[in-house]
Amino acid sequence: MLEKDQIINVLEDLDSGWPSDLWLYAANGTLYLMKNKSDGSRGILPNGGVDSTYIVETFINIECDGGDW
């Protein structure tokens, strides 16, 4: 298991080199790695939901909250 300082280092590395065609999405306590559509936009549905076609990976063991501050 990673220690807190190791996790922070990994996240800092990701932050400095994150690819522009990927993004993170949190919903219902699950974290998703998403890819952009071919036109570069995010796969958002008309109702505001996310198009699951663009899910690259699902991380069920990383607790998260998609709420706003």
C-alpha positions in Angstrom: 0.0 0.0 0.0 1.3 3.5 -0.9 1.9 6.0 1.9 0.4 9.4 1.7 3.6 11.1 0.7 4.1 8.6 -2.2 0.5 9.3 -3.4 1.1 13.0 -3.3 4.3 12.6 -5.4 2.5 10.4 -8.0 -0.3 13.0 -8.2 2.2 15.9 -8.6 4.0 13.9 -11.4 0.6 13.4 -13.1 -0.3 17.1 -12.7 2.9 18.2 -14.5 2.5 15.9 -17.4 -1.2 15.2 -17.8 -2.2 14.5 -21.5 -4.7 16.9 -22.8 -6.9 14.2 -24.3 -7.7 12.6 -20.9 -9.7 13.8 -17.9 -11.0 12.4 -14.6 -14.7 12.1 -13.7 -16.1 11.2 -10.3 -19.7 9.9 -10.0 -21.5 8.0 -7.3 -18.2 7.5 -5.4 -16.4 6.0 -8.4 -13.4 7.5 -10.2 -13.2 7.2 -14.0 -10.4 8.0 -16.5 -12.1 9.4 -19.6 -10.9 10.2 -23.1 -12.0 13.1 -25.2 -14.2 12.7 -28.3 -12.5 12.9 -31.7 -13.2 16.6 -31.9 -11.4 17.2 -28.6 -14.5 17.8 -26.5 -15.6 15.8 -23.5 -18.3 13.1 -24.0 -21.1 14.9 -22.2 -24.7 13.9 -22.9 -27.5 16.4 -23.5 -28.9 15.7 -20.0 -25.5 16.6 -18.5 -24.4 13.0 -17.9 -21.3 11.4 -19.2 -21.2 9.2 -22.3 -19.8 5.8 -21.0 -18.4 5.2 -24.5 -15.5 7.4 -23.5 -14.5 5.5 -20.3 -10.9 4.3 -20.5 -10.7 2.8 -17.0 -12.8 2.6 -13.8 -11.2 2.9 -10.4 -13.6 1.4 -7.8 -11.1 1.3 -4.9 -10.3 5.0 -5.0 -12.9 6.8 -2.9 -14.0 10.1 -4.4 -16.8 12.6 -4.4 -18.0 14.5 -7.5 -19.6 17.2 -5.4 -18.9 20.8 -5.6 -17.4 23.0 -2.8 
